[in-house]
C-alpha cells in the first residue's frame, strides 16, 4: 500500500466512475484498475462492487474511505506546518466558529495571542455546527466555538463565557410596559428566529428556553442574520431574540431592547476540542490563556 494507491482509491470513491477518476488523476484507465486491484489484494477485501449498474463502494470501502480522508487531511496539515515553520512560524491553530459565536471579546483575545506568540498562525473559519464537529473529529480544525454543549462523543465542550439573552421588540409595542419581560408574556407574540441550519446550537438553546411556554410559538420567519431579524422586528412582524453583547453595536430607532425577567436566560459560548488527553504545547498555552482571559 502506498500513497499512489490511496490517491487512486480516494478519487475513484468520489467519482464512482473509472473513466472520470482516471481523467482526474491524469492517467489511463488500466493503471487505475491495476492500482485498485493491488490495493484490494493488499487489504484482503473488496473496496468496490463493479456491476452493470456502475461502481459502488462496499461496506468495507465506505469505512476505508473515512480513514483515508483523515489520513490525507493529516498529510495536508503536515505540509502546511512544514511550510509555516520554513517561513518562520512554529505551527498553526485552526479555529471553527459556529452559531454566530463571535463578539468583540474574542477579537481582543485573538489580537493578544498574535502579539504574545506571533510565530503561531491562527486561522478562523465560520461554518455550521455539524461541519464544525465533523472537522474537529477529522482533524481539519484544532478547536471550535459554538453555543451548545450537545456535541456527541469524542468532543469536549467547555463553557467559556455567558451572555444574557434579550428580546427585541418594535418601538411601539405592548411588551414595552415591562422593564424586564416575563417569559410567559411571549406566548402570544410571534417570534422571528434564527435559521437553525445557520445557528443550530444557538437554536437548540433557545428552543429549550421557549419549551416552558404554554403554547408553541408561531414563528414568523427564520432569518440568517441579525440585520434581517431587526428589520422584520422594526417593521412589526414579530419579536426577536439576541444576546446583550451582539446587540450592543446596533442602534435602531424602530427597535427597543428589553432584558428577560429570567436569570437563566443566558446563552453560553463553549470551547470545543477533541477529547484527547495530550495537547500540543501551543494549543495548551492557547487554552490556558483563553481561560484566564474569560475568567473560566
C-alpha positions as CSV (number, residue, x, y, z in Angstrom):
1,X,0.0,0.0,0.0
2,X,1.4,3.4,-0.9
3,X,0.1,6.9,-1.4
4,X,-0.4,6.4,-5.1
5,X,-2.8,3.5,-4.4
6,X,-4.6,5.6,-1.7
7,X,-5.0,8.6,-4.0
8,X,-6.4,6.4,-6.7
9,X,-8.9,4.9,-4.2
10,X,-9.9,8.3,-2.9
11,X,-10.6,9.8,-6.3
12,X,-12.5,6.7,-7.5
13,X,-14.5,6.7,-4.3
14,X,-15.5,10.3,-5.0
15,X,-16.3,9.8,-8.7
16,X,-17.6,6.2,-8.6
17,X,-16.7,6.1,-12.3
18,X,-13.4,4.7,-13.6
19,X,-13.2,7.0,-16.7
20,X,-13.8,10.2,-14.8
21,X,-11.5,9.1,-12.0
22,X,-8.7,8.4,-14.5
23,X,-9.2,11.8,-16.1
24,X,-8.9,13.5,-12.7
25,X,-5.7,11.5,-11.9
26,X,-4.3,12.2,-15.4
27,X,-3.7,8.5,-16.1
28,X,-5.2,5.9,-18.3
29,X,-8.0,3.6,-17.0
30,X,-6.0,0.3,-17.0
31,X,-3.3,1.7,-14.5
32,X,-6.2,2.9,-12.3
33,X,-7.8,-0.5,-12.4
34,X,-4.5,-2.2,-11.5
35,X,-3.9,0.2,-8.6
36,X,-7.3,-0.6,-7.1
37,X,-6.8,-4.3,-7.6
38,X,-3.4,-4.2,-5.9
39,X,-4.9,-2.2,-3.0
40,X,-7.8,-4.7,-2.6
41,X,-5.3,-7.6,-2.7
42,X,-3.1,-5.9,-0.1
43,X,-6.1,-5.3,2.2
44,X,-7.7,-8.6,1.5
45,X,-11.2,-7.1,1.0
46,X,-13.2,-5.7,-1.9
47,X,-13.5,-1.9,-1.8
48,X,-15.8,-1.5,-4.8
49,X,-18.6,-3.5,-6.3
50,X,-18.5,-3.3,-10.0
51,X,-21.6,-4.4,-11.9
52,X,-23.9,-3.4,-14.8
53,X,-25.3,-0.5,-12.9
54,X,-21.9,1.0,-12.2
55,X,-19.4,1.2,-9.5
56,X,-20.3,1.5,-5.8
57,X,-18.4,1.3,-2.5
58,X,-18.7,-1.8,-0.5
59,X,-19.2,-1.5,3.3
60,X,-15.5,-2.1,3.8
61,X,-14.8,0.5,1.1
62,X,-17.0,3.1,2.8
63,X,-15.3,2.5,6.1
64,X,-11.8,2.7,4.5
65,X,-12.8,5.9,2.8
66,X,-13.3,7.7,6.1
67,X,-9.9,6.7,7.3
68,X,-8.2,7.6,4.0
69,X,-9.8,11.0,4.0
70,X,-8.5,11.5,7.6
71,X,-5.0,10.4,6.5
72,X,-4.9,12.9,3.6
73,X,-6.1,15.7,6.0
74,X,-3.2,14.9,8.3
75,X,-0.8,14.9,5.4
76,X,-2.0,18.2,4.2
77,X,-1.7,19.7,7.7
78,X,1.9,18.3,7.9
79,X,2.7,20.0,4.6
80,X,1.2,23.3,5.8
81,X,3.0,23.1,9.2
82,X,6.3,22.4,7.4
83,X,5.8,25.4,5.2
84,X,4.8,27.5,8.2
85,X,7.9,26.6,10.1
86,X,10.0,27.2,7.0
87,X,8.6,30.7,6.8
88,X,9.3,31.4,10.4
89,X,6.1,30.2,12.1
90,X,6.0,27.4,14.7
91,X,2.7,25.8,13.9
92,X,-1.0,26.8,13.5
93,X,-4.3,26.7,15.4
94,X,-7.3,26.3,13.2
95,X,-10.5,27.5,14.8
96,X,-14.0,26.7,13.6
97,X,-16.8,29.1,14.7
98,X,-20.5,28.2,14.6
99,X,-23.8,29.7,15.8
100,X,-22.5,33.2,15.4
101,X,-20.3,32.8,18.5
102,X,-18.3,35.9,17.7
103,X,-18.1,39.0,19.8
104,X,-15.5,41.8,20.5
105,X,-14.1,39.9,23.4
106,X,-12.9,37.1,21.1
107,X,-11.4,39.6,18.7
108,X,-9.5,41.2,21.6
109,X,-8.3,37.8,22.8
110,X,-7.0,36.7,19.4
111,X,-5.2,40.1,18.9
112,X,-3.5,39.4,22.3
113,X,-2.5,35.9,21.1
114,X,-1.0,37.3,17.9
115,X,1.1,39.8,19.9
116,X,2.3,37.2,22.5
117,X,3.0,34.4,20.1
118,X,3.3,35.8,16.6
119,X,5.1,32.6,15.4
120,X,1.8,30.7,15.8
121,X,-0.5,31.0,12.9
122,X,-4.2,31.4,13.8
123,X,-6.9,30.6,11.2
124,X,-10.6,31.1,11.6
125,X,-13.5,29.5,9.6
126,X,-17.2,30.2,10.1
127,X,-19.4,27.2,9.3
128,X,-22.5,25.2,10.5
129,X,-22.2,23.2,13.8
130,X,-22.3,19.8,12.0
131,X,-19.3,20.8,9.8
132,X,-17.6,22.2,12.9
133,X,-17.9,18.9,14.8
134,X,-17.0,16.8,11.7
135,X,-13.9,18.9,11.2
136,X,-12.8,18.6,14.8
137,X,-13.2,14.8,14.7
138,X,-11.3,14.5,11.4
139,X,-8.5,16.9,12.4
140,X,-9.4,19.6,10.0
141,X,-9.8,22.0,12.9
142,X,-7.9,22.3,16.2
143,X,-10.7,23.8,18.3
144,X,-14.1,25.3,17.8
145,X,-16.6,27.7,19.4
146,X,-20.4,27.1,19.5
147,X,-23.4,27.9,21.6
148,X,-24.2,24.3,22.7
149,X,-22.6,21.5,24.7
150,X,-24.7,18.9,22.9
151,X,-21.8,17.8,20.7
152,X,-21.7,14.0,20.9
153,X,-18.9,11.6,21.7
154,X,-15.2,12.4,21.1
155,X,-15.7,16.2,21.7
156,X,-15.2,18.1,24.9
157,X,-17.4,21.2,25.4
158,X,-16.1,23.7,28.0
159,X,-18.1,26.8,28.9
160,X,-16.1,30.0,28.2
161,X,-18.4,32.9,28.6
162,X,-22.1,33.7,29.1
163,X,-24.3,36.4,27.5
164,X,-27.7,37.5,28.8
165,X,-30.5,36.8,26.3
166,X,-32.5,39.9,25.4
167,X,-35.7,40.5,23.4
168,X,-36.0,42.9,20.5
169,X,-39.5,44.5,20.1
170,X,-40.9,47.2,17.8
171,X,-40.6,50.7,19.1
172,X,-44.4,50.8,19.9
173,X,-45.3,47.5,21.5
174,X,-47.3,46.3,24.5
175,X,-44.3,44.4,25.9
176,X,-42.6,47.7,26.5
177,X,-44.8,48.1,29.5
178,X,-42.3,45.7,31.2
179,X,-38.8,46.8,32.1
180,X,-37.9,43.1,32.2
181,X,-40.2,40.9,30.0
182,X,-41.6,37.8,31.7
183,X,-41.2,34.7,29.7
184,X,-44.9,33.8,29.9
185,X,-45.8,37.1,28.2
186,X,-44.1,35.9,25.0
187,X,-46.6,33.1,24.2
188,X,-48.9,35.4,22.2
189,X,-46.2,37.3,20.3
190,X,-44.9,35.6,17.2
191,X,-41.0,35.4,17.1
192,X,-38.5,36.0,14.3
193,X,-35.9,33.3,14.9
194,X,-32.5,32.4,13.5
195,X,-32.3,29.8,10.8
196,X,-31.5,26.5,12.6
197,X,-29.3,25.5,9.7
198,X,-27.1,28.5,10.2
199,X,-27.1,28.7,14.0
200,X,-28.0,25.1,15.1
201,X,-26.5,25.2,18.6
202,X,-28.0,28.6,19.4
203,X,-31.4,27.5,18.2
204,X,-31.3,24.4,20.4
205,X,-30.6,26.5,23.5
206,X,-33.3,29.0,22.6
207,X,-35.8,26.1,22.0
208,X,-35.0,24.8,25.5
209,X,-35.9,28.2,26.9
210,X,-39.1,28.6,25.0
211,X,-40.2,25.0,25.8
212,X,-41.7,26.2,29.1
213,X,-44.3,28.3,27.2
214,X,-47.9,27.0,27.4
215,X,-48.2,27.1,23.6
216,X,-45.6,26.6,20.9
217,X,-44.7,30.0,19.4
218,X,-45.9,30.7,15.8
219,X,-42.7,31.5,14.1
220,X,-43.0,34.4,11.7
221,X,-39.7,33.8,9.8
222,X,-36.3,32.1,10.1
223,X,-33.5,34.5,9.2
224,X,-29.8,34.1,8.7
225,X,-28.6,37.5,10.0
226,X,-29.1,39.9,12.9
227,X,-29.8,42.7,10.5
228,X,-32.7,40.8,8.9
229,X,-34.2,39.9,12.3
230,X,-34.1,43.6,13.4
231,X,-35.6,44.7,10.0
232,X,-38.6,42.4,10.5
233,X,-39.0,43.3,14.1
234,X,-38.8,47.0,13.3
235,X,-41.5,46.5,10.7
236,X,-43.8,44.9,13.3
237,X,-43.7,41.3,12.0
238,X,-42.8,39.9,15.4
239,X,-40.3,39.9,18.3
240,X,-36.7,38.7,18.1
241,X,-34.1,37.2,20.4
242,X,-30.4,38.0,20.5
243,X,-27.7,38.5,23.1
244,X,-26.8,41.6,25.0
245,X,-23.3,41.7,23.6
246,X,-24.4,41.2,20.0
247,X,-27.0,43.9,20.1
248,X,-24.7,46.4,21.7
249,X,-23.3,47.7,18.4
250,X,-26.8,48.1,16.8
251,X,-28.8,51.2,17.4
252,X,-32.1,51.4,15.6
253,X,-34.9,53.9,16.4
254,X,-37.6,51.4,15.4
255,X,-36.4,48.6,17.7
256,X,-36.2,48.6,21.5
257,X,-34.3,46.0,23.5
258,X,-35.6,44.6,26.8
259,X,-34.0,42.0,29.2
260,X,-35.9,38.9,30.0
261,X,-37.2,38.5,33.6
262,X,-35.4,35.2,34.0
263,X,-32.0,34.7,35.5
264,X,-31.4,31.5,33.4
265,X,-32.0,33.4,30.1
266,X,-28.4,33.3,29.0
267,X,-26.5,31.9,26.0
268,X,-23.2,30.2,26.8
269,X,-20.3,30.0,24.4
270,X,-18.4,26.8,24.6
271,X,-14.9,25.9,23.6
272,X,-15.0,22.6,21.6
273,X,-12.0,20.3,21.2
274,X,-11.3,16.7,20.6
275,X,-11.2,14.7,23.8
276,X,-7.5,13.8,23.5
277,X,-5.6,13.9,26.8
278,X,-2.4,15.1,25.2
279,X,-2.5,18.6,23.6
280,X,0.3,20.2,21.6
281,X,2.1,22.8,23.6
282,X,1.0,25.8,21.6
283,X,-2.7,24.7,21.9
284,X,-2.3,24.1,25.6
285,X,-0.9,27.6,26.1
286,X,-3.8,29.0,23.9
287,X,-6.4,27.3,26.0
288,X,-4.8,28.4,29.3
289,X,-4.7,32.0,28.0
290,X,-8.3,31.7,26.9
291,X,-9.5,30.5,30.3
292,X,-7.6,33.3,32.0
293,X,-8.9,36.0,29.6
294,X,-12.6,35.0,30.1
295,X,-12.3,34.0,33.7
296,X,-13.2,30.4,33.1
